[in-house]
Amino acid sequence: MAEKQTARIPDPIELAAAVRGGDRRALARAITLAESSRGDHRELAEAVLGALLPVRLPSLRIGISGVPGVGKSTFIETLGRTIVAAGHRLAVLAVDPSSRRSGGSILGDKTRMADLAREPAAFIRPTPTGGLLGGVARRTRDAVMLCEAAGFEIVIVETVGTGQSETAVADLVDMVVLLLLPGGGDELQGLKKGILEIADLILVNKADGDLAAAAERAVGEYGGALHLLRAASPHWTPEIMAVSAFEGRNVALAWDAVGRFRAAMEATGALAARRAAQARVALWSELGEGLLAQLRQSPLVRDRLAEIEAEVVAGRAAASVAARRLLAAFLGPAAAGQTDA
């Protein structure tokens, strides 16, 4: 009986070289390693990233956000064809809801962007959120850098479409494009300003057929609301326009607006400053998540966690006090800020 074949463990230097050479399979494998929760996979992914960084390619990262049903996938496919036709290489990271059973991506946006997926200069990758809030996945930033290392100078991150919690995408991309439905009026009252404040370009989609007039009215109403909000950058005033991803109406104009944004932000150094701030946020986020994982796995904490948690739930201990006790068990009294008093 033949022995069971085991998957070959990739050499990180070879995998990095293949990614840099534009090998799509290598890129997909590197992203899979980066997204994995296995420790050995994470070590491999980190070695690959270490071999690829810093990426010298001038790139632009665009976040596409909006509520479910607004037409994000259709818009990205139409915009993507415009981007590819302009001579750019485009990567799309479509963040999908996670399956509770498998943990994998449920929707699979690659199947909804069939035309764009056939473009040689386009790469589409659905990625599960892993249950995280904020509309993006934990390793989306790593995936973006891997795509850039593979030569894709335009990277689009499509958020999961969960509503007003999707502001996390602003910590990953250079520009946030917010898609809205025709309507305005009552719909404006339901929009929290957080999602509008991070938007650099606002597009009222589905401006076709019977909704065309409503979309134009919505542009005026949303535009009026924008004047009451603080822009995400002092170097750029957010633009708003009606588009039809289905008909392709004004999609080229939206791409022109992206170009104006990039030129304005690069000329003032604001783009580089935004990326630097995002890198700092990412570092502290990784530190926090890593320390929390270590704390949960510590036998010193695990042995006391159930008891202390029960005290908090029952109201016998304040959460702040209980947390300090667990930190003291993990780090020691001095490191946790406790004294002998």
C-alpha positions in Angstrom: 0.0 0.0 0.0 1.4 3.3 -1.0 2.3 5.8 1.7 0.1 8.8 2.1 1.5 11.8 0.3 2.1 14.9 2.4 2.0 18.4 1.1 5.4 19.8 0.5 6.3 22.6 2.9 7.2 25.6 0.7 10.6 27.3 1.0 9.8 30.9 2.0 12.6 32.3 -0.2 11.4 30.3 -3.2 7.8 31.3 -2.6 8.7 35.0 -2.2 10.7 34.9 -5.5 7.7 33.3 -7.3 5.3 35.9 -5.8 7.7 38.7 -7.0 7.8 37.1 -10.4 4.0 37.4 -10.7 3.1 33.7 -10.2 -0.6 33.7 -9.4 -0.5 30.3 -7.7 2.4 31.4 -5.5 0.5 34.6 -4.6 -2.7 32.6 -3.7 -0.6 30.2 -1.6 1.2 33.0 0.2 -2.2 34.7 1.0 -3.6 31.4 2.2 -0.6 31.0 4.6 -1.0 34.6 5.8 -4.7 34.0 6.5 -4.1 30.7 8.3 -4.4 30.5 12.1 -1.8 27.7 12.3 1.4 28.7 13.9 3.7 27.0 11.3 1.7 28.7 8.5 2.0 32.1 10.2 5.8 31.6 10.5 6.1 30.8 6.8 3.9 33.8 5.9 6.0 36.1 8.0 9.2 34.8 6.4 7.7 35.3 2.9 6.7 38.9 3.8 10.1 39.5 5.3 11.8 38.5 2.0 9.5 40.7 0.0 9.5 43.9 2.0 9.9 46.7 1.4 7.8 46.8 -1.8 9.0 49.5 -4.1 6.0 49.5 -6.5 4.0 52.8 -6.5 0.6 51.6 -5.6 -2.9 52.8 -4.7 -5.1 51.0 -2.2 -8.9 51.6 -2.6 -11.5 50.5 -0.2 -15.1 50.0 -1.5 -17.7 50.0 1.2 -21.5 50.1 1.3 -24.6 48.3 2.5 -25.6 44.9 1.1 -27.5 45.2 -2.1 -25.9 48.5 -3.2 -24.0 46.8 -6.0 -20.4 46.7 -4.8 -19.4 43.6 -6.8 -21.0 44.9 -10.1 -19.4 48.3 -9.6 -16.0 46.8 -8.9 -16.2 44.6 -12.0 -17.2 47.6 -14.2 -14.5 49.8 -12.6 -12.0 47.0 -12.8 -12.4 46.7 -16.5 -11.8 50.4 -16.8 -8.6 50.1 -14.7 -7.3 47.2 -16.7 -8.1 49.0 -20.0 -6.0 51.9 -18.8 -3.0 49.5 -18.6 -2.9 48.8 -14.8 -2.6 45.5 -13.0 -5.5 45.1 -10.5 -6.0 42.9 -7.5 -9.4 42.7 -5.8 -9.6 41.4 -2.2 -13.3 40.7 -1.6 -13.9 40.2 2.1 -16.9 37.9 2.5 -18.8 36.6 5.6 -17.4 33.5 7.1 -19.1 30.1 7.2 -19.8 29.2 10.8 -19.0 25.5 10.0 -15.9 25.7 7.8 -14.7 29.2 8.6 -14.4 29.8 4.8 -15.8 32.5 2.6 -19.6 32.1 2.0 -20.3 34.3 -1.1 -17.1 33.9 -3.2 -17.1 37.2 -5.1 -14.9 35.7 -7.8 -18.0 34.0 -9.1 -19.8 37.3 -9.2 -17.0 39.0 -11.2 -16.7 36.5 -14.0 -15.7 38.9 -16.7 -13.1 40.6 -14.6 -11.7 37.3 -13.4 -10.9 36.4 -17.0 -8.7 39.5 -17.5 -5.0 38.5 -17.5 -4.1 41.7 -15.6 -6.7 41.1 -12.8 -6.4 38.9 -9.7 -9.5 38.3 -7.5 -9.3 36.8 -4.1 -12.3 36.2 -1.8 -11.3 36.1 1.8 -13.4 35.3 4.9 -13.7 37.7 7.8 -13.1 35.0 10.3 -15.9 36.5 12.3 -14.3 39.9 12.8 -16.4 43.0 12.8 -15.4 46.1 10.8 -16.0 44.7 7.3 -12.4 43.4 6.8 -10.4 40.4 7.8 -7.5 40.4 10.2 -4.9 39.6 7.6 -6.2 41.8 4.8 -3.2 44.1 5.3 -0.8 41.3 4.7 -2.7 40.2 1.6 -2.6 43.8 0.2 1.2 43.9 0.6 1.6 40.4 -1.0 -0.5 41.6 -4.0 1.7 44.7 -4.4 4.8 42.6 -4.2 3.4 40.5 -7.1 3.2 43.6 -9.2 -0.5 44.7 -8.8 -0.3 48.5 -8.5 -4.0 49.0 -7.9 -5.5 47.0 -5.0 -9.2 47.1 -4.2 -10.5 45.9 -0.8 -14.2 45.2 -0.9 -15.7 45.2 2.6 -18.2 42.6 3.7 -21.2 45.0 3.6 -22.4 44.9 7.2 -23.4 48.5 7.5 -22.1 51.3 9.7 -19.3 49.2 11.4 -17.2 49.2 8.3 -14.9 52.1 9.3 -12.0 49.6 9.9 -11.2 49.7 6.1 -9.9 53.3 6.6 -6.9 51.8 8.4 -6.0 49.6 5.4 -6.4 51.7 2.3 -5.4 55.0 0.8 -8.8 56.0 -0.4 -12.3 55.0 0.8 -15.1 54.9 -1.9 -18.6 54.7 -0.4 -21.5 53.4 -2.5 -25.0 54.5 -1.6 -28.4 53.7 -2.9 -30.7 56.2 -4.5 -33.1 57.7 -2.0 -31.7 60.3 0.3 -34.2 62.0 2.6 -35.3 59.5 5.2 -32.3 57.3 4.3 -30.0 60.2 5.3 -31.4 60.2 8.8 -30.3 56.5 9.1 -26.7 57.1 8.1 -24.3 57.6 11.0 -21.7 60.2 10.3 -18.8 57.8 11.0 -19.1 56.0 7.7 -19.5 59.3 5.8 -16.5 60.9 7.5 -14.1 58.3 6.3 -15.3 58.5 2.7 -13.1 60.2 0.1 -15.5 59.6 -2.8 -19.2 59.0 -2.5 -21.1 57.3 -5.4 -24.9 56.9 -5.6 -25.2 53.7 -7.6 -28.0 52.3 -9.6 -28.6 55.7 -11.4 -30.4 54.0 -14.3 -34.0 53.3 -15.4 -36.7 54.5 -13.0 -34.0 55.2 -10.3 -32.0 57.7 -12.4 -33.9 60.8 -11.2 -33.9 59.6 -7.6 -30.1 59.1 -7.8 -29.5 62.6 -9.0 -31.7 64.0 -6.2 -29.8 61.9 -3.7 -26.5 63.4 -4.9 -27.8 66.8 -3.9 -29.1 65.7 -0.5 -26.0 63.7 0.4 -23.8 66.6 -0.9 -25.6 68.9 1.5 -25.0 66.6 4.4 -21.3 66.4 3.5 -20.9 70.1 4.2 -21.7 69.5 7.9 -19.0 66.9 8.3 -15.3 67.1 8.7 -13.4 65.6 5.7 -11.0 62.7 6.2 -8.1 64.9 5.0 -7.6 68.6 4.8 -6.0 68.1 1.4 -9.0 66.7 -0.3 -12.7 67.6 -0.4 -14.8 64.5 -0.9 -16.6 64.3 -4.3 -20.1 62.8 -4.9 -21.7 61.7 -8.1 -24.3 59.4 -9.5 -23.2 56.2 -11.3 -24.7 53.1 -12.8 -22.4 50.1 -12.5 -25.0 48.1 -14.6 -24.9 50.6 -17.5 -21.3 51.8 -16.9 -22.6 55.4 -16.6 -20.0 57.8 -15.0 -17.8 54.9 -13.9 -14.9 56.4 -16.0 -15.6 59.8 -14.3 -15.4 58.0 -10.9 -12.0 56.7 -11.9 -10.9 60.2 -12.9 -11.9 61.3 -9.4 -9.6 58.6 -8.0 -6.8 60.0 -10.1 -7.4 63.5 -8.8 -7.4 62.2 -5.2 -4.2 60.4 -5.7 -2.5 63.4 -7.2 -3.6 65.8 -4.5 -2.6 63.5 -1.7 0.8 62.6 -3.1 1.6 66.2 -3.9 1.2 67.2 -0.2 2.8 64.1 1.3 -0.6 63.2 2.9 -0.7 59.8 1.2 2.6 58.7 2.7 1.6 60.2 6.1 -1.7 58.2 6.0 0.2 55.0 5.3 2.7 55.6 8.1 -0.2 56.2 10.6 -1.9 53.0 9.4 1.3 51.0 9.9 1.5 52.3 13.4 -2.1 51.3 14.1 -1.4 47.9 12.6 1.6 47.3 14.9 -0.4 48.1 18.0 -3.3 46.0 16.8 -1.1 43.0 16.3 0.5 43.6 19.7 -2.9 43.7 21.4 -4.3 40.6 19.6 -1.0 38.7 20.2 -0.9 39.5 23.9 -4.6 38.6 24.3 -4.0 35.2 22.6 -1.0 34.6 24.9 -3.0 35.6 27.9 -5.8 33.2 27.0 -3.4 30.3 26.5 -1.5 30.9 29.7 -2.1 28.1 32.3 -1.8 30.7 35.1 -4.8 32.6 33.6 -6.7 29.6 32.4 -6.8 28.0 35.9 -8.4 31.1 37.3 -10.4 32.5 34.4 -13.7 30.6 35.0 -13.8 31.5 38.7 -13.0 35.2 38.1 -15.3 35.5 35.1 -18.1 34.0 37.3 -17.5 36.6 39.9 -17.8 39.4 37.4 -21.0 37.9 35.9 -22.6 37.6 39.3 -21.7 41.2 40.2 -19.3 40.2 43.0 -16.3 41.8 41.3 -15.8 44.8 39.1 -14.5 44.0 35.6 -11.6 46.4 36.0 -10.5 44.8 39.2 -10.9 41.3 37.8 -8.9 42.1 34.7 -6.1 43.5 36.8 -6.1 40.2 38.9 -5.8 38.2 35.7 -3.0 40.4 34.4 -1.2 40.0 37.7 -1.4 36.2 37.3 -0.1 36.5 33.7 2.6 39.2 34.1 3.2 39.4 37.8 1.9 42.0 40.2 4.5 44.7 39.4 4.0 44.5 35.6 0.2 44.5 36.0 0.4 47.7 38.0 -0.4 46.2 41.4 1.3 47.0 44.6 1.6 45.3 47.9 -0.6 47.9 49.6 
